[in-house]
């Protein structure tokens, strides 16, 4: 009975090194007995390096693999992220904006505040009624203080980071602290067994490298799962139209300029522009549909958004092929990151999908080859569900628009471009706001029902509410909204400015947990 002891990850970048770290940390106790994690990375292939947004899950992931949050901030040009502000998505007007924050609504596990807000909003947005985080972001405040231990916060948070620095940071940590073997080599060929498994890869610089389980982190090429195993790619460009991006890095006008503590996503005629604040620069880019605008017009749109600061900066074009592999684990090969698929970066789903896949591989690591196909079947079902739900959630941002000013926005409203499950949920939500109901009954959900609430009611979606049905929860709802108001005032008065906290982290460091 062949034991699974040697894990070979082919490809580096964020996907490869996060996966290596998660697996190695989980199986540290097995390493003295011969369990190995080897990462084979080409010295000649640059990483994509523009994934700068994350989800709060990364805090748990970094803590579990033993990374110091202070070191992470210092070495990865990191900043705090408390959500996303979506501008001009609903009507296109100058004052059209709403937040998708990372904090759950007040009292979320006891009741849904949606019906109570719909019945009597008191002129406040849904976000401001149920959470302090929009106000915190408006004020440019951090989610914690310098006295708050690492990975803890007064408000929920994720990170913005420099992806070009994050992968080398993880490399150093995994190789020096977790025992991951790092091989710089180009793959020449792949050796397979009679049953279709990969036995070894042959490399230019390091020769033959054997493995029991191979993780494909080779990016869009998908060398192992796509080219070698022949797993087809499922395109979803008929649902998500954006198929290209232009990326640019913008310096601050002065060293002490405020750093936004949220991602800004501003809708345009044929897509949207991201704007992410790091301590040393802004990362920006235009994600667009080539069927609805030309590359030259897209660049003109991006430069117009950037103004004088963007007049002379270089712009890099990145193709986007929205979709994913039909399955993600075949034989003894599993794909993570771009090798598994890619979707436009509207809600920063790329890194969280890497984390979730790596965690699932590490937790379900087959002890012997005989059980690998069972594990693979479960992994495929879970991962396929996650990709489908993310596609639904991204499309939600487009189908709620009231914009009809360009073909891009009109085409996004065509029924044939909206997944059937999303159409069903939109019908349901007109009478039953999303909460802990049957549509969120699985642990594999990436976006909780709160995320759907923030987008739906931020974009003006209306659900019918019967006032008499609220009476039982009315006092509880009023108390939750009062608590939110008090918490908002307390946090806005007590939290430091974002840049000030980052400077203190660099100078003094955070307290270890």
VOSE-68985 format. One record per residue (C-alpha): residue number from 0; residue in three letters; x, y, z. Coordinates in steps of 0.05 Angstrom, whole numbers. Each point is the difference from the previous one (the first is absolute). Example, Ala and Ser with C-alpha at 12.3 -4.5 7.8 and 13.67 -1.06 7.14 Angstrom:
% residues 2
0_ALA_246_-90_156 .
1_SER_27_69_-13 .
//
This chain:
% residues 513
0_UNK_0_0_0 .
1_UNK_34_64_-25 .
2_UNK_4_54_53 .
3_UNK_-7_73_-19 .
4_UNK_62_32_30 .
5_UNK_32_44_-53 .
6_UNK_-39_62_-21 .
7_UNK_28_36_-61 .
8_UNK_-27_70_-16 .
9_UNK_17_23_-70 .
10_UNK_0_75_-5 .
11_UNK_12_56_50 .
12_UNK_-33_67_8 .
13_UNK_-54_12_52 .
14_UNK_-37_-65_-19 .
15_UNK_61_-45_6 .
16_UNK_29_29_63 .
17_UNK_-65_7_38 .
18_UNK_-17_-72_-17 .
19_UNK_69_-23_21 .
20_UNK_-5_38_66 .
21_UNK_-69_-26_17 .
22_UNK_17_-73_-15 .
23_UNK_68_3_34 .
24_UNK_-28_34_63 .
25_UNK_-57_-50_5 .
26_UNK_47_-61_-7 .
27_UNK_61_23_40 .
28_UNK_-8_-60_46 .
29_UNK_8_-48_-59 .
30_UNK_63_30_-28 .
31_UNK_49_-38_46 .
32_UNK_-32_-63_-27 .
33_UNK_15_17_-72 .
34_UNK_-58_45_-22 .
35_UNK_27_53_-48 .
36_UNK_-25_62_-35 .
37_UNK_41_22_-61 .
38_UNK_-15_61_-41 .
39_UNK_29_2_-71 .
40_UNK_1_69_-29 .
41_UNK_26_24_-67 .
42_UNK_55_53_7 .
43_UNK_-23_28_-67 .
44_UNK_-75_10_9 .
45_UNK_-23_66_31 .
46_UNK_-61_0_45 .
47_UNK_-62_38_-20 .
48_UNK_7_43_63 .
49_UNK_-62_44_0 .
50_UNK_-45_-36_51 .
51_UNK_1_52_55 .
52_UNK_-67_-12_35 .
53_UNK_-16_-54_50 .
54_UNK_-54_-26_46 .
55_UNK_3_-4_77 .
56_UNK_15_-74_-6 .
57_UNK_72_19_-15 .
58_UNK_9_21_72 .
59_UNK_-16_-71_23 .
60_UNK_43_-30_-54 .
61_UNK_61_42_16 .
62_UNK_-8_-13_75 .
63_UNK_-6_-75_-11 .
64_UNK_64_-4_-41 .
65_UNK_37_40_53 .
66_UNK_9_67_-36 .
67_UNK_10_62_42 .
68_UNK_-51_53_-19 .
69_UNK_52_54_15 .
70_UNK_50_-33_-48 .
71_UNK_-55_-7_-52 .
72_UNK_-15_75_3 .
73_UNK_73_20_-3 .
74_UNK_20_-45_-57 .
75_UNK_-61_-2_-45 .
76_UNK_-18_74_-3 .
77_UNK_-66_-21_33 .
78_UNK_-59_43_21 .
79_UNK_-67_-15_32 .
80_UNK_-62_-15_-41 .
81_UNK_-68_8_32 .
82_UNK_-44_-10_-60 .
83_UNK_-16_29_-68 .
84_UNK_-34_64_-22 .
85_UNK_-38_-8_-65 .
86_UNK_-9_65_-37 .
87_UNK_-47_13_-60 .
88_UNK_-24_-72_-4 .
89_UNK_-74_14_10 .
90_UNK_-17_64_-38 .
91_UNK_68_26_-22 .
92_UNK_-12_66_36 .
93_UNK_55_36_38 .
94_UNK_-33_-15_67 .
95_UNK_-14_-73_-16 .
96_UNK_42_-42_49 .
97_UNK_-8_-54_53 .
98_UNK_45_-42_44 .
99_UNK_9_-75_5 .
100_UNK_34_-1_68 .
101_UNK_33_-60_33 .
102_UNK_-36_5_67 .
103_UNK_-65_-39_8 .
104_UNK_-63_40_14 .
105_UNK_-14_13_74 .
106_UNK_-34_-59_33 .
107_UNK_6_-40_-64 .
108_UNK_-3_-69_33 .
109_UNK_-63_19_39 .
110_UNK_-42_35_-53 .
111_UNK_1_32_-68 .
112_UNK_-5_76_2 .
113_UNK_-19_5_-74 .
114_UNK_-76_1_11 .
115_UNK_6_51_56 .
116_UNK_44_45_-43 .
117_UNK_-47_-6_-59 .
118_UNK_-60_19_43 .
119_UNK_35_60_32 .
120_UNK_69_19_-26 .
121_UNK_-1_69_32 .
122_UNK_35_25_-61 .
123_UNK_63_-42_13 .
124_UNK_32_-49_-47 .
125_UNK_-5_-74_16 .
126_UNK_75_-2_15 .
127_UNK_-1_58_49 .
128_UNK_-62_-29_34 .
129_UNK_32_-67_16 .
130_UNK_76_10_5 .
131_UNK_51_54_17 .
132_UNK_47_-21_-55 .
133_UNK_-23_47_-55 .
134_UNK_9_59_46 .
135_UNK_69_-26_22 .
136_UNK_21_-4_-74 .
137_UNK_-28_69_-15 .
138_UNK_43_28_56 .
139_UNK_63_-36_-24 .
140_UNK_8_-37_66 .
141_UNK_35_-66_13 .
142_UNK_-38_-61_27 .
143_UNK_43_-6_63 .
144_UNK_51_36_43 .
145_UNK_74_-13_11 .
146_UNK_-19_-31_68 .
147_UNK_-43_-52_-34 .
148_UNK_36_-67_-7 .
149_UNK_18_-29_-68 .
150_UNK_-59_-26_-41 .
151_UNK_-51_31_47 .
152_UNK_-41_62_-13 .
153_UNK_-55_46_24 .
154_UNK_-30_-7_-70 .
155_UNK_6_-59_-47 .
156_UNK_54_8_-52 .
157_UNK_40_-30_-57 .
158_UNK_61_28_-36 .
159_UNK_23_36_-62 .
160_UNK_70_-23_-18 .
161_UNK_54_2_-52 .
162_UNK_-6_-68_-35 .
163_UNK_70_8_-28 .
164_UNK_28_2_72 .
165_UNK_-49_-50_31 .
166_UNK_25_-61_-38 .
167_UNK_74_11_18 .
168_UNK_-21_13_73 .
169_UNK_-38_-67_1 .
170_UNK_60_-34_-34 .
171_UNK_46_21_57 .
172_UNK_-49_-21_53 .
173_UNK_-17_-67_-29 .
174_UNK_72_-20_-14 .
175_UNK_30_24_66 .
176_UNK_-57_-14_49 .
177_UNK_-42_-56_-30 .
178_UNK_51_-45_-34 .
179_UNK_-26_9_-72 .
180_UNK_53_-20_-51 .
181_UNK_8_52_-55 .
182_UNK_24_-21_-69 .
183_UNK_13_51_-54 .
184_UNK_-9_-38_-65 .
185_UNK_-38_-2_-65 .
186_UNK_-44_-60_-15 .
187_UNK_21_-37_-63 .
188_UNK_-48_-58_1 .
189_UNK_-50_-37_43 .
190_UNK_6_-75_14 .
191_UNK_-64_-39_9 .
192_UNK_-19_-69_26 .
193_UNK_-46_-49_-35 .
194_UNK_-60_22_42 .
195_UNK_10_73_-23 .
196_UNK_33_25_64 .
197_UNK_60_45_-5 .
198_UNK_61_-36_27 .
199_UNK_51_55_-8 .
200_UNK_18_64_-36 .
201_UNK_65_7_-37 .
202_UNK_33_68_6 .
203_UNK_56_36_-36 .
204_UNK_40_20_61 .
205_UNK_-17_-52_53 .
206_UNK_-15_-63_-39 .
207_UNK_-55_-48_20 .
208_UNK_-46_17_59 .
209_UNK_-47_-54_24 .
210_UNK_-65_12_38 .
211_UNK_-62_-34_27 .
212_UNK_-46_61_-7 .
213_UNK_13_57_-49 .
214_UNK_-30_69_9 .
215_UNK_-6_40_-64 .
216_UNK_16_73_13 .
217_UNK_26_15_-69 .
218_UNK_-47_58_-13 .
219_UNK_-43_7_-62 .
220_UNK_41_-54_-36 .
221_UNK_-26_-54_48 .
222_UNK_59_-45_-21 .
223_UNK_-21_-60_42 .
224_UNK_-76_1_4 .
225_UNK_-14_32_-67 .
226_UNK_57_-20_-47 .
227_UNK_19_-66_31 .
228_UNK_-65_-27_29 .
229_UNK_-43_31_-54 .
230_UNK_-53_31_45 .
231_UNK_-41_49_-41 .
232_UNK_-11_74_18 .
233_UNK_-72_24_12 .
234_UNK_-6_70_-27 .
235_UNK_-50_47_34 .
236_UNK_11_61_-45 .
237_UNK_-74_-4_-18 .
238_UNK_-16_20_72 .
239_UNK_60_44_19 .
240_UNK_18_42_-60 .
241_UNK_65_33_23 .
242_UNK_58_-34_-35 .
243_UNK_58_48_7 .
244_UNK_32_47_51 .
245_UNK_49_58_-3 .
246_UNK_41_7_64 .
247_UNK_39_61_24 .
248_UNK_37_21_63 .
249_UNK_-8_72_22 .
250_UNK_45_38_49 .
251_UNK_-31_42_56 .
252_UNK_5_75_-8 .
253_UNK_35_3_67 .
254_UNK_29_-50_50 .
255_UNK_-53_13_53 .
256_UNK_-60_-5_-47 .
257_UNK_-60_-39_30 .
258_UNK_-5_-74_-17 .
259_UNK_-69_-25_-16 .
260_UNK_-20_-57_46 .
261_UNK_-47_-30_-52 .
262_UNK_3_-20_-73 .
263_UNK_-33_51_-46 .
264_UNK_-36_-30_-60 .
265_UNK_-27_52_-48 .
266_UNK_-45_-21_-57 .
267_UNK_16_23_-70 .
268_UNK_-32_-5_-69 .
269_UNK_26_-70_-13 .
270_UNK_23_-27_68 .
271_UNK_29_29_64 .
272_UNK_64_29_29 .
273_UNK_32_-25_64 .
274_UNK_39_46_45 .
275_UNK_39_-30_59 .
276_UNK_42_39_49 .
277_UNK_66_-29_24 .
278_UNK_49_39_45 .
279_UNK_47_18_-57 .
280_UNK_-47_6_-60 .
281_UNK_-70_-12_-28 .
282_UNK_-13_-62_-42 .
283_UNK_-52_15_-54 .
284_UNK_-28_-33_-62 .
285_UNK_-58_-3_-48 .
286_UNK_-36_-66_-8 .
287_UNK_-40_2_-65 .
288_UNK_-35_-37_-55 .
289_UNK_35_1_-67 .
290_UNK_-67_-12_-33 .
291_UNK_-24_67_26 .
292_UNK_63_44_-5 .
293_UNK_68_0_-34 .
294_UNK_66_-6_36 .
295_UNK_18_71_-19 .
296_UNK_-66_27_26 .
297_UNK_9_-40_64 .
298_UNK_68_30_11 .
299_UNK_-28_70_-12 .
300_UNK_-54_-14_51 .
301_UNK_50_-23_52 .
302_UNK_45_60_-11 .
303_UNK_-60_47_4 .
304_UNK_-17_-31_67 .
305_UNK_72_8_25 .
306_UNK_6_72_-23 .
307_UNK_67_35_-2 .
308_UNK_31_-53_47 .
309_UNK_-10_-53_-53 .
310_UNK_25_38_-60 .
311_UNK_68_-33_-4 .
312_UNK_-8_-66_38 .
313_UNK_8_-66_-36 .
314_UNK_-61_-42_-12 .
315_UNK_2_-76_-4 .
316_UNK_-54_-40_-37 .
317_UNK_-23_-65_31 .
318_UNK_-47_-48_-37 .
319_UNK_-57_-29_40 .
320_UNK_-33_-65_-17 .
321_UNK_-57_-8_49 .
322_UNK_-14_-72_18 .
323_UNK_28_-61_32 .
324_UNK_20_-72_-12 .
325_UNK_-57_-50_-5 .
326_UNK_31_-37_58 .
327_UNK_58_20_44 .
328_UNK_29_-66_24 .
329_UNK_13_-57_-49 .
330_UNK_41_-62_18 .
331_UNK_56_27_44 .
332_UNK_-1_71_-27 .
333_UNK_-38_58_31 .
334_UNK_0_72_-26 .
335_UNK_2_62_43 .
336_UNK_0_73_-20 .
337_UNK_-1_22_-73 .
338_UNK_11_-72_-22 .
339_UNK_-69_-15_29 .
340_UNK_-32_62_-30 .
341_UNK_-8_75_4 .
342_UNK_-56_50_7 .
343_UNK_2_75_-5 .
344_UNK_27_29_67 .
345_UNK_-64_37_19 .
346_UNK_-6_-30_70 .
347_UNK_72_-24_11 .
348_UNK_-18_-73_-8 .
349_UNK_67_-25_-28 .
350_UNK_41_-5_63 .
351_UNK_-58_-25_43 .
352_UNK_-11_-57_-50 .
353_UNK_74_-18_7 .
354_UNK_-7_0_76 .
355_UNK_-63_-43_0 .
356_UNK_29_-50_-49 .
357_UNK_66_-6_37 .
358_UNK_-37_-9_66 .
359_UNK_-44_-54_-29 .
360_UNK_60_-37_-30 .
361_UNK_38_4_66 .
362_UNK_-59_-22_42 .
363_UNK_-22_-56_-47 .
364_UNK_70_-23_-18 .
365_UNK_-8_-73_-21 .
366_UNK_43_-47_41 .
367_UNK_5_-50_-56 .
368_UNK_-10_1_-76 .
369_UNK_-61_-47_7 .
370_UNK_-42_55_33 .
371_UNK_23_57_-44 .
372_UNK_-56_-7_-51 .
373_UNK_-52_5_56 .
374_UNK_33_63_27 .
375_UNK_5_28_-71 .
376_UNK_-74_-11_-12 .
377_UNK_-18_38_64 .
378_UNK_50_55_-16 .
379_UNK_-28_9_-70 .
380_UNK_-72_4_25 .
381_UNK_18_52_52 .
382_UNK_44_42_-45 .
383_UNK_-48_-2_-59 .
384_UNK_-55_26_46 .
385_UNK_45_56_24 .
386_UNK_18_23_-70 .
387_UNK_-74_0_-20 .
388_UNK_-21_41_60 .
389_UNK_56_51_-12 .
390_UNK_-23_7_-72 .
391_UNK_-71_12_25 .
392_UNK_24_52_50 .
393_UNK_42_39_-50 .
394_UNK_-57_0_-51 .
395_UNK_-47_27_55 .
396_UNK_38_67_-3 .
397_UNK_-17_6_-73 .
398_UNK_-73_-23_-1 .
399_UNK_-22_49_54 .
400_UNK_22_61_-41 .
401_UNK_-49_51_-24 .
402_UNK_51_25_-51 .
403_UNK_-21_-5_-73 .
404_UNK_48_53_-27 .
405_UNK_47_-49_-36 .
406_UNK_-6_-68_-34 .
407_UNK_44_-31_55 .
408_UNK_-51_14_54 .
409_UNK_-60_-16_-44 .
410_UNK_30_-67_-21 .
411_UNK_13_-19_72 .
412_UNK_-75_2_12 .
413_UNK_-17_-50_-54 .
414_UNK_-34_-61_33 .
415_UNK_43_-50_-39 .
416_UNK_63_28_33 .
417_UNK_-26_-10_71 .
418_UNK_12_-68_32 .
419_UNK_-65_-38_16 .
420_UNK_16_-6_74 .
421_UNK_10_75_5 .
422_UNK_-65_14_-35 .
423_UNK_-36_-45_49 .
424_UNK_32_34_60 .
425_UNK_-18_69_-26 .
426_UNK_-72_-23_-5 .
427_UNK_3_-28_71 .
428_UNK_33_62_28 .
429_UNK_-58_45_-22 .
430_UNK_-40_-32_55 .
431_UNK_52_-31_46 .
432_UNK_65_39_12 .
433_UNK_64_-42_0 .
434_UNK_18_-25_69 .
435_UNK_12_-70_29 .
436_UNK_-49_-34_-47 .
437_UNK_6_-60_-45 .
438_UNK_42_36_-52 .
439_UNK_57_7_51 .
440_UNK_-1_-69_31 .
441_UNK_70_-23_-19 .
442_UNK_66_11_35 .
443_UNK_32_10_-69 .
444_UNK_-30_70_-7 .
445_UNK_53_52_-16 .
446_UNK_-46_60_8 .
447_UNK_-47_-1_60 .
448_UNK_-72_24_-6 .
449_UNK_22_66_30 .
450_UNK_41_13_-63 .
451_UNK_-63_-9_-42 .
452_UNK_-38_47_46 .
453_UNK_52_55_-8 .
454_UNK_1_-4_-76 .
455_UNK_-75_-8_-9 .
456_UNK_-22_57_45 .
457_UNK_60_43_-17 .
458_UNK_-23_-2_-73 .
459_UNK_-73_15_16 .
460_UNK_-30_-69_-5 .
461_UNK_-68_-3_34 .
462_UNK_-29_-58_39 .
463_UNK_-73_0_21 .
464_UNK_-10_-1_75 .
465_UNK_-64_-11_39 .
466_UNK_3_49_59 .
467_UNK_-41_-46_46 .
468_UNK_53_-54_-8 .
469_UNK_52_45_34 .
470_UNK_-34_9_67 .
471_UNK_34_-58_35 .
472_UNK_70_25_-16 .
473_UNK_-13_75_3 .
474_UNK_31_13_69 .
475_UNK_60_-44_-16 .
476_UNK_10_37_-66 .
477_UNK_-5_69_32 .
478_UNK_51_-21_52 .
479_UNK_48_-26_-54 .
480_UNK_-5_64_-39 .
481_UNK_12_42_62 .
482_UNK_61_-43_16 .
483_UNK_26_11_-70 .
484_UNK_-7_75_7 .
485_UNK_38_-1_66 .
486_UNK_54_-45_-28 .
487_UNK_7_45_-60 .
488_UNK_12_61_44 .
489_UNK_48_-38_45 .
490_UNK_42_-28_-57 .
491_UNK_2_65_-39 .
492_UNK_25_36_62 .
493_UNK_51_-53_21 .
494_UNK_32_-29_-62 .
495_UNK_64_30_-30 .
496_UNK_8_25_-71 .
497_UNK_19_-56_-48 .
498_UNK_69_27_-20 .
499_UNK_17_16_72 .
500_UNK_-12_-71_23 .
501_UNK_41_-30_-57 .
502_UNK_57_47_17 .
503_UNK_-2_-23_73 .
504_UNK_-1_-73_-22 .
505_UNK_63_12_-41 .
506_UNK_33_37_58 .
507_UNK_-22_-40_61 .
508_UNK_-36_-63_-23 .
509_UNK_-65_-31_24 .
510_UNK_-5_-43_62 .
511_UNK_4_-75_-16 .
512_UNK_-63_-38_16 .
//
